[in-house]
Each structure stands twice: as structure tokens, then as C-alpha cells.
Amino acid sequence: MADDERDARRGLACAVEAGDSRLPTVLEEVGPVDAWRGLVATTMESPWGARAKRVDLEALRAAEAACGARFVIPSDDEWPQRLQSLRGCKEVQGMTGEPVGLWVRGQAPLAEVVERSVAIVGSRAATALGERVASDLAAELASAGVTVVSGGAYGVDAAAHRGALAVAGTTVAFLAGGPAHEYPRGHASLLQQIAATGLVVSEQPPGEVPSRLRFLSRNRLIAASSLGTVVVEAAARSGARNTSTWARECGRPVMAVPGPVTSATSFTPHQLIREADAVLVTCAEHVLTEVGPLRPERESEGGAQGQPRLLDMLVPADAAVYEALPSRGARPVGELALRAGVAVPACLGALQRLADMGLAEPATGGRWRLGRAQDRPLLPREAAAGVPRRGVPRQGREHGA
């Protein structure tokens, strides 16, 4: 049955354009195996059915082997669970949904590689300054053990990949074409290097070429697979803006690097910051602060390394809610739950626990903000016995915390 599902998902990935908002409903109603069999057997004229009848699964498997790719599906251990945030995600430019499968080139398990990852995206027509900033930022993050995710394009994407590779770090390229379609051609060597030391990933089957819509659907994978997205340079009309929108819809923090006010490529980063859709960052330390649990271990005041911190005590759901708290201001519980990918009751429970630890506190109007404790080191007695409960402020109870 596992092989049947894998082949069904292979076929669906060929027959249905990536990000088609209708497919998640079909998969939920009948499952991938019956959905695929129905397309192949249908006598009704439809684009999906016509494309399904042209799929040769045996030839597809041979093409995978020829390019050194494997087809990964949601039931595999190496499937990134973070991609589940795309389930039920609001449409962006008519697209949504978790991918039916991914073609992966490279030896490392995909889930393991992107577990600690940050996306760096930006303009293809980047300035020399933008490329240097992207490269330096990627190198700093990679040196801290963070995987750098980007799209393999010219400009900021390439600079980010090269920055990570320069310090022997790990980087992942999500492509808009098939896993062996090295686009742009000028990046053939770069993509081969990424596949040799990191991963090259695509939602498109071998042999497929990029298109405008496929770049847009690819962007949702970059955003959803990472714990946060950094926009370095981007003009008014930019795919990077689309990626930042996907990141917000998936509940991920969006960050932007400011640039010269006279540069057209500063438009989107500055607009994101001005509209409070992104947090201003200028270095890896700022990025690591925004993605919370990714912060590297630091020396404590006493000089010891690796001392447990408050965030080390958080279960995944509480960590997700903590990450959804804004760095400035406050957010209502409903928005926090949406960004964290949890139900409202679970979000309220997490906020209560975070408040007990001093990591969150209630604000006016039923909203919540970051607490004053932040990520302080645990005292020895706390590390031994767990963080003591501090009692929820009266204000929190009045607002249903």
C-alpha cells in the first residue's frame, strides 16, 4: 500500500499543477490513491485527467534514478512536519496546500536539514551591496549551525547559497523546475555543489521546466520549510514579497534588511518594515533573536557554556506560541493561534504557561505580548526541579488567559 501511495502521489504531482487550491479538498475526501485512480480512469474531459493519462510512472521512476533524486512523501520520516502549516492555509495568488510529494537530490534527510533553517530571499537584480549582505548573513547563520534556505536564482539567492557554502555550512535550494533542471543555466555548478553538500528540492517532476506560476508555488515551500524568512533586497514587484506573504500566512516571522533610500531594491524591505509586516534586522544575531529557539548557546555571566535557558524548557506547542508573539506591541489570542498553528484553547493554555515563566504577559483588549523574562538562564535549582510557577497576573485571568 505504501508503494501504491507513493506512485499515486507521483502521478498527482505530474497531473496537477503545484499549489492548485482544489487538490487539498480532493485528497481529504478520497485520499491520494483513489484520487489518482479516478483521474486515470475518468472519461470526462479535464486538464487533470488529460495530463494523468500521459503519465508513465515507470519512466518517471527511471528519470528519478537517472538524476539521483528520490521522491519523498508526507508519511516518510524525512518529510518536514513544518510543511503541515500549509494545510488549510489561506490562498495566496490562488495557491495553497501542502505538496503531494517532493523530489530531493542530496544525501541528508530533508527533515533533519531544515529543522534549524532560515530562508534568505531577495531580488534577482541585486546590487553589489545586497549580494554582500546576503552572503555575509548566510555565512554567519551557517557558522551558527543554521541551514540557509533559498531559491537558487541569480542575485540574493545565489549570494545566500554561496555564503553558506563558503563556511562549509548547509544550504538548501528549492527549484521551480524539476530536480535536475539546473535553472538558471549559469548556476549549474552552484546547484551541483549544493546537491553534493546540502539538498536540492523540487515539487516538479524530473524534466519539467520553470514557469512564473511555478516560481510562486515554489515560494510557499521556502517559507513553510523554514523557521523565518529574511528579505534582503526586493523591488516593488518581487517574488521575495510573495515569499514573505507565505511566511506570514504560515505563522513564521518575517525579517527585512534595510538599504539605501535611493535604491529601488530597498522598496519592499522598507515597506515591510514600515507596515510592521517585518522586523528590521542587520546581522545574524538579530535573525537568531527573532526565531527564538534557534539562538546559539552563549556564555552565561558565570562563564559556563551550554547552561539551560527558559526556552529550553518549552514543549513544541508552547514554543510555537512564543514565536508568534510580536517583538513589539501585542497580538490577540486568535491571531497568535493562527500564526502558531494551534487551536485557540491550546493557545490560551500555552500563554498561561508562558506567563508563569515570565515569557509572555497579557496586554489590554485580550491581547498578549512578550514577557520581561525573555530567555534568561535557569538558576541551578530551576534546572534541577523545572521552572517554578509564578502565578498568573489577575489581568491575565480577566482576559481569559
PyMOL commands that set and color helices and strands:
alter all, ss='L'
color gray80, all
select helices_A, chain A and resi 2-15+23-41+47-53+57-67+81-86+110-114+128-143+156-166+185-197+212-225+239-249+264-274+284-290+292-294+310-313+316-324+333-340+344-356+364-366+380-385+394-398
alter helices_A, ss='H'
color red, helices_A
select strands_A, chain A and resi 69-72+102-105+117-121+147-150+171-175+199-202+229-231+254-256+279-280+331-332+360-362+367-370
alter strands_A, ss='S'
color yellow, strands_A
deselect
rebuild
show_as cartoon
